[in-house]
Amino acid sequence: MSTYLITQATGGQSGWVITHLLAAGAKVHAVIRNLNKELPAVLKSPGVTLFQGESHNFDDIYKAAQGCQGVFLNTFPRPGLEAQQAKTILEAAKKAGVETLVSSSTVGTDDEALRISDAVRDCQLDAYYASKHEVEGLVRGAAGFKAYTIVRPAVIHFDLCTWRHEGNFPRLASHGELDDLMTPGSKLPFTDAGDIGKYVAAALLDGPLGKFANQEIDLYNELLDFDEVAAIMNRVSGKHVKAVKRTFEELQGMGAFVFGQAFHLLTNVQDFSTKGGAAAAAVQSKFGIPFTSLEEGLTRDKALLMEILANVD
C-alpha cells in the first residue's frame, strides 16, 4: 500500500486530496503546524499519520517523507515564504527518495503575457503571480524526481461556504452580499475543491509512468458572473444572497476590500473565456475525471454553506 506526503495538511485543498487518497486505499503522512489544535475530521482517519512541523523546516519534512512515494506540494501564498517552503519540501522529499510530486498553483500562472502585464501590476497581483511562477519553475526543474504534475485551480467553491469567504466576500455572512467589482459581461472561472482532490490524488496514485506524468492541468470548470453565483447559492440554501456592484474606491472606503477581490479587477481586463467550455471538456476527456459544477459542490457541502448564511434571511 503506497504512502503519500501531504504538506499544509489542514488546508482545504489538502483535505480533499487526503479524502480521495484514503478512499483509494492509500496511506498519508500529513504535516501540520500544531498538533494541539482542533484538526479537521479527515486528519483523524485511519491511514493518516500526523507529523508536527513547518514546511520551511528541512528536518520536519524529511522525517515525514520517509517511506512516501509521492508528495503534494501545497505552499502558503506569501511571496518569499512560498518559494522557501517549496525549496525545502523538494529538497527533503528528494533526499527521502520520493519519486513523484504534484503541486497546486493558480489560474494564469503559465501565461507570461498576463503574469508580467500592467493589468496584473495595477491589480496588485504582480508579487503573487511572481511567487507562483517561481514555485512552478522549481517544480519543473526539480532534479531527482521521476515525474511532476502541476494543477491550476481558479476561484474555489469553498471560498463561498467556509470561513475563507472572509478573504473573498467579507459581507457574505453578515449581509448576504457578494461584493461585485466586475464589469458587465466579465466572468470568473470556478473550481470545485473536490475536483482538486480527485486530480491530485489521481496524479499521485498514477505514479511516474502514467498519463499524469509531467502534465500541467487547468482545473476550471465553468465561467460565472456573481449574479449567477448568487442564484446558485439561493437555490441550494433557500436564502437570499445578492450580488452588489461596487467600485474599488467604494470598498476601500467601507474598509471591505480584501485580497480575493483583486481577481475581480483582473477579470475586467483579462478574458478568461478560454478557460472554460471546450478547454474544460478537453481536460475531462483526457484524464477521465469529470468536473463538478459550483451548484453540485455547494449542494454536497450544503451544511457548511448554511453555517455561513445562518444570519441571512
N, C-alpha and C positions, 0 to 999 in steps of 0.2 A: 504494500500500500504506500503510495507516494505521499510526501510531506512538502508543504509549501510555506514559505516565509511571507508574512503579511506585515508591512510596516504601517505606522499610523493606524493601528488596528481598530481604534474606537471611532474612526471616521465613517461617514455614511457610505462612501464608495467601498471601503474595505469591508464593512459589514455585509454588503451584498456579495462581494467576492467570496468571503468566508462561507456564507449561506450556501452558495452554489458548489463550492468545493466539498463541503461536508455532505451535501446531497449526492455527490458523485462518489462518496466513499473515501475521499482523501482526508489526510490529517493536516493540521495547521499549526504553525508556530507564530503566535501573534505578539507583536511588540507594542507595548503600551507604556505611557509615561508614568502612571501612578496606579499600582495595584490596589491601593487603599480606597480609591474612589468607586462609586457605583458604576458597574460596567454594563454595556448592552447585553441583552439576554443571549445573543448568539455566541458571545465570548465565554459563556458558562456551559457551552455544549460539550458533550463527549467528543473527543477528537481534537480539541483545541488545547494547546499548551501555551500558557502565558509567560511572557518574559518582560520584566520591567526594564525599560531602557529608553534612551534618546536616539533618534535616527542619525544624529551627527556624532555619536559616540561609537568608534570602531569596535571596541571590545564588546559593547552591548549587542551590536548587530552580528558580530562574528559568532558569539555564543548562541544566539537564536537561530543562526543559519545552519548550524550543524545538522547534517542529515537531510537537508532540504534539496529538492530537485529544481525548484523554481522560486522566483521572488516577485512579489507585486510591489513595485516602486511607487509609493503614494507619498508625495512630498508636500510640505506645507507651503502655500503660495506666498512666500515673503521673499522679495529679492535679497540675494546674499545667502540667507539661510537655506533656501530651497536647493541651490546648487551644492552647498556644503553637505546637506543631507544626501543628495543623490550620489556625490562622490564617495562619501563614507559607506553608504549601503552597497554600492557597486564594488568597492574595494574589499569590503568584508565578505560579501557573498562570493566573490571570485575566489578568495583565499579558502573559503569553506567548501569549494567545489560545486557550487550551484551552477546548473547548466543553462537555464533559460531565465529571461527577465521580461516582465511586462510592466509598462509604465503608462500612467494616466496623465494626459496633457490637457489641452483645451482647444476649442474651436478656433481655426485660423492660424495656429502657430506655424504651420508648414507654408503659409502664404507670405513669402518675403516682402512682396509689394505692400501687403496690408501691414505687416509687422513693423516696417520702418516708415510707414506713411505719416503724413501730417495729421490725418484723422485720428490715428491711434495716439499720437502725442497730444493732440488737442483734448482727447477724452481722458487723458492722464492714465493711459493703459500701456505706455511705452515700457516702463520698468517691468510691469507684469509680463508682457509678451517677451521681453528680452530674457527674463528669468526662465520662462517656459521653453524658449528656444535653446537656451544653454543646456537645460536638462535633456531635451531631446537629442542634442548633439552628443552629450555624454553617453546616452543610451546607445545611439548608433555606433559610436566609436569605442564602446567598452570591449576591451580585449579579454579573451579567456572564456567568454560565453559562447555557446553554440548557436543561440538564436535570441532575437528580441522581438517584441511586439509593442507598438505604441497605439493607444486608443485615445480619441479626442472627443469627449462629450461636449455638449453646449450647456444651455440652462437646464439644470437637473430638477426633476419633479419634486424632490424633497425640499427645494427652496420655497415651496408653497405650503408644505404640510408638516414641517418640523420647525424647531427653533431657528433654523437657518434663514427663515423668512426675514429675520431682523436685518440681515445684511443685504437684502434684496427688495423687500416690500415692508418697510418698518411700520406702516399704518394698517397692515392687513388685520392683525389680531385685535387692535383697538378700535378701528373704524370700518373694517370690512372693505378697505380700499386698496387697489393696486395702483400705485403711482406710475403714471404712464408718460414717459418723455419721448415716445416715438411719434414721428410724423405719420399722417395718414398713408396707408399703403406699405409701411415698414412692418416687417415681421421678424421674430426671433426663432432660431432653431431650438427645439426642446429634446431632451434625452431623459429616458427613464433610468433611475439608478439601478433597478433590477437588471436592465439590459447591460449596464456596465459590468455588473457582477457576472452575468452569463458569458459575455465575450472574454473578460479577463480570465475567468475560471477555465473556459474552453481553451484559451491560448496556453495557459499553464499546463493543463492536462494533455494537450496535444503534443507537447514535447518539442525538441529541436528539429525534428524532421517533418513535422506536419504542415498543414496548409496555413497556419497562423505564423509560421516562422518568417521573421524579417518583414512583417506586414505592418502598415500604418493605416489605421481604420478610423474613419469618421463615424461617430455614433450619434447622428442627428436623425430623428425620426420624422418630425413634422414641423412646419413653419406656422407660427400663430401670432396674431396680434393680441393685445390684452383684453379687448372686448371678447374675443373668442375664449381666452383663458378664463375670464370671469364667468362666462356662460357655462363652461365645463365645470368649474368649481360649484356653481349653483345647482347644476343638475345632479352632481354627486352628493352635495351636502344638504340641499334643501334650504340653504341660507341665501342671503342677498349680498353677494360680493359685487363690487362695481369697479371698473377701470376709470380713473380720473386723470384727464390730461393736465399735465403740469409742465412748467419750464424749469430748467436748471436753476435759474435765479430764484424762482418761487420756492423750490425745495430747499435751497440753501438758506433762504430767509426763514423757513419753517424749522430749520435745523434737522431736516429729514432726508438729506441727500446721503446715500450710502454707496459703497463700492460697486455693488451689483448693478446699480443704475447707470454706470458708465457704459455698459454694453447696450443700453437703450440708445444712448447718444451715438455710439459707434454704428448701430444698425441704421441710423438715419442717413449715414454717408457711405455705408458698405452694404452691398447687396448680397445677402446670404441665400438667395433663392436657389442657387446651385447646390445647396447643402441638403435639400430635401428631394422629393419626387423620385426621378429616375436614379439619382445618386444613391439615395437611401435604399431603393429597391435592388440596386446592383450589389450593395453590401450584404443585404439579407440573402440574396441568391447565392453569392459567392461562398458565404460561410454557413449557410443553412440555419441561421438563428433569426427568427422573426423579431422585429421591433415591437415594443409596447407603446400604445398611444398614451398621451397625457391623461385622458379620461380613464383608460384602463388602469394606469398606475395609481391615480388618486382614488379610484374605486377600491382597488386592492388595499390601499392604505387609508381607507376612509376614517378609521378610528383616530389616526394621527391628525388628519385634516380637521375632524370635529373638535379635537382639543384646541387647535389653533383658532378655530372660529367660534369658540364657546361663548364669547361675548358679542357675537354678531347676530343680528336679527335674521 
